[in-house]
Amino acid sequence: MKIYDYKGFPNPARIRIALAEKGLTHAVEFVTVDVPAGEHKRPEFLARNPAGAVPVLELEDGVHIAECTAITEYLDHLDRQPILTGEAARERALIHMLHRRAEANLLDAAATYFHHATPGLGPHIEIYQNREWGEKNRERALAGIAVSRPGPGPAALSRGRAVHHGRHHRLRGSRLCRHRQHRGAGRLVRLKAWRARVAERPSVAHA
Amino acid sequence: MKIYDYKGFPNPARIRIALAEKGLTHAVEFVTVDVPAGEHKRPEFLARNPAGAVPVLELEDGVHIAECTAITEYLDHLDRQPILTGEAARERALIHMLHRRAEANLLDAAATYFHHATPGLGPHIEIYQNREWGEKNRERALAGIAVSRPGPGPAALSRGRAVHHGRHHRLRGSRLCRHRQHRGAGRLVRLKAWRARVAERPSVAHA
């Protein structure tokens, strides 16, 4: 398997964490896509993922899997022991809900702020910016920190593993919030404490 | 189980289709949330889903599952025979990818156009609109029809069921494109032909 990504960026890190949690880091070859130079928007890469985004998983037979959630489903089910996405109906549903909330309200919102209301990755990549929409998403990201917090349902799940997958997304979102001008999130004491706890996991420390 | 929704709207229809495909329609009680009147933004409903959106699944013990993908995971795994979301790693990954692409690039883009660049659900609900962002998403939705089309990988999957879950989202997206002023998508011959085929399924005809 190959992973096309760019180390240190939020979505690539989601998959690097998943790989480490599944013990699969050494089973993949990492291929660097020069995102700051816009390589992910060129025809050769668009043939792998028409959405023009990293990471992308390439299977041995050349099939490409894009979208972090899809790649995580693949990695998590390879050994038929899904520790990240859950096994039974209820657990799967709660993990998916938390994960989707964290992705939509926190990670995607923070990324929209970054790409629209800051210089983002530079004028050669940010060819369309809507500053007002970017600023609106700064508000959404800050509000999303509250919405993406696990409620009593998920917290009651077995061995605390159920919130795991959702946590990845909150973590990446919180890192992105810290990035550049987005300092509002950094003042939130509970988020910082949670982030410090999660950062102790080896999978996260090296992502 | 209860489903809080509003019949005929795109996201509620996704779950009504999933229920029908799983033979579970009569196992749930439907509770109408008066979305046109803004009931989904009131405190009583926000306690069920802080995102303020339908549909929401309420389990017997009062736990709420929001987000269509999470509800579908629940319904599909109740009998441990996931016919909508796939079983093995590769199938699950490809279905998730198609589904996420259709959701992000087509359904969400068309909905953003609807809520931002048209009167949407009316001024009492559309309290923030960014017309330029709405128009940009009209372009994204039309481009997304191409991106969300199943490629050679998924088409080669067994019994054609793999594209099923992704199809729901394309269908809802295409309905939304047809809705109101969004006529560009309606002129696409292949989409219309595909839509006519899918509309023959009983689950879709009654959603």
Boltz contact constraints between the chains, C-beta under 6 A:
constraints:
  - contact:
      token1: [A, 50]
      token2: [B, 147]
      max_distance: 6.0
  - contact:
      token1: [A, 63]
      token2: [B, 153]
      max_distance: 6.0
  - contact:
      token1: [A, 65]
      token2: [B, 93]
      max_distance: 6.0
  - contact:
      token1: [A, 65]
      token2: [B, 97]
      max_distance: 6.0
  - contact:
      token1: [A, 66]
      token2: [B, 97]
      max_distance: 6.0
  - contact:
      token1: [A, 67]
      token2: [B, 97]
      max_distance: 6.0
  - contact:
      token1: [A, 67]
      token2: [B, 100]
      max_distance: 6.0
  - contact:
      token1: [A, 69]
      token2: [B, 96]
      max_distance: 6.0
  - contact:
      token1: [A, 69]
      token2: [B, 100]
      max_distance: 6.0
  - contact:
      token1: [A, 70]
      token2: [B, 93]
      max_distance: 6.0
  - contact:
      token1: [A, 70]
      token2: [B, 96]
      max_distance: 6.0
  - contact:
      token1: [A, 70]
      token2: [B, 97]
      max_distance: 6.0
  - contact:
      token1: [A, 73]
      token2: [B, 92]
      max_distance: 6.0
  - contact:
      token1: [A, 73]
      token2: [B, 93]
      max_distance: 6.0
  - contact:
      token1: [A, 73]
      token2: [B, 96]
      max_distance: 6.0
  - contact:
      token1: [A, 74]
      token2: [B, 89]
      max_distance: 6.0
  - contact:
      token1: [A, 74]
      token2: [B, 93]
      max_distance: 6.0
  - contact:
      token1: [A, 77]
      token2: [B, 89]
      max_distance: 6.0
  - contact:
      token1: [A, 77]
      token2: [B, 92]
      max_distance: 6.0
  - contact:
      token1: [A, 78]
      token2: [B, 89]
      max_distance: 6.0
  - contact:
      token1: [A, 89]
      token2: [B, 74]
      max_distance: 6.0
  - contact:
      token1: [A, 89]
      token2: [B, 77]
      max_distance: 6.0
  - contact:
      token1: [A, 89]
      token2: [B, 78]
      max_distance: 6.0
  - contact:
      token1: [A, 92]
      token2: [B, 73]
      max_distance: 6.0
  - contact:
      token1: [A, 92]
      token2: [B, 77]
      max_distance: 6.0
  - contact:
      token1: [A, 93]
      token2: [B, 65]
      max_distance: 6.0
  - contact:
      token1: [A, 93]
      token2: [B, 70]
      max_distance: 6.0
  - contact:
      token1: [A, 93]
      token2: [B, 73]
      max_distance: 6.0
  - contact:
      token1: [A, 93]
      token2: [B, 74]
      max_distance: 6.0
  - contact:
      token1: [A, 96]
      token2: [B, 69]
      max_distance: 6.0
  - contact:
      token1: [A, 96]
      token2: [B, 70]
      max_distance: 6.0
  - contact:
      token1: [A, 96]
      token2: [B, 73]
      max_distance: 6.0
  - contact:
      token1: [A, 97]
      token2: [B, 65]
      max_distance: 6.0
  - contact:
      token1: [A, 97]
      token2: [B, 66]
      max_distance: 6.0
  - contact:
      token1: [A, 97]
      token2: [B, 67]
      max_distance: 6.0
  - contact:
      token1: [A, 97]
      token2: [B, 70]
      max_distance: 6.0
  - contact:
      token1: [A, 100]
      token2: [B, 67]
      max_distance: 6.0
  - contact:
      token1: [A, 100]
      token2: [B, 69]
      max_distance: 6.0
  - contact:
      token1: [A, 130]
      token2: [B, 132]
      max_distance: 6.0
  - contact:
      token1: [A, 130]
      token2: [B, 133]
      max_distance: 6.0
  - contact:
      token1: [A, 132]
      token2: [B, 130]
      max_distance: 6.0
  - contact:
      token1: [A, 133]
      token2: [B, 130]
      max_distance: 6.0
  - contact:
      token1: [A, 133]
      token2: [B, 133]
      max_distance: 6.0
  - contact:
      token1: [A, 147]
      token2: [B, 50]
      max_distance: 6.0
  - contact:
      token1: [A, 153]
      token2: [B, 63]
      max_distance: 6.0
